[in-house]
Structures are given as C-alpha cells and as structure tokens.
Amino acid sequence: MTGDAALGEARPPFERAWKGAVAVLLWVTIAVTVWRRRRRRIESRAAGGAERR
C-alpha cells in the first residue's frame, strides 16, 4: 500500500492521499509497538524480573 500511494500512476489524488495516510498510521503503530516492547523488556531485566512474552 505504501508503494501504491507513493508511486501509483494514474491514481486520483484523493486515493493516493488516503492510502498514504493509512500507510503512515500503520508504520507509526508498528514503531510504537516495537519501542514499547523493547522498553518493557529492558525495564524487566533491570528490575531482575523474569522476561515476559
């Protein structure tokens, strides 16, 4: 979807815009989720607790 939004030829501007917005939201959600999991794992190890999955 990201590539279609960025490079979609013969696509109406509104379609490219909403696909781009959805792609940005998706990538931000993934980045925040990964960041939270890493932070939680580091805090857990620092506290001496068992690693959660």
Secondary structure, DSSP 8 states (H G I E B T S, - for coil): -HHHHHH-TT--HHHHHHHHHHHHHHHHHHHHHHHHHHHHHHHHHHHT-----
